[in-house]
Amino acid sequence: MALRHIATFCGDCDCGCPELYLAEEAPPERRVVITDDFGQKIEMSLDQLKVLAADIKAGVLESVLTSA
């Protein structure tokens, strides 16, 4: 399955930063692929990614980020 790279979420090191890909030929519920620096991945739909992005924009994660 071909993956189209969309974003890297670190980029300041050589540690295998988390990355976001689109698997355009995958079933719709598995089209978004996020990899981590431990070799694991999650797959989700574009609709789920839209909800995640909207939540981030709305500040849902702010309390987690400010307490770290």
Sequence and secondary structure as in RCSB ss.txt:
>XXXX:A:sequence
MALRHIATFCGDCDCGCPELYLAEEAPPERRVVITDDFGQKIEMSLDQLKVLAADIKAGVLESVLTSA
>XXXX:A:secstr
   EEEEES  SSSS   EEEE TTS GGG EEEE TTS EEEE HHHHHHHHHHHHTTTTHHHHHH 
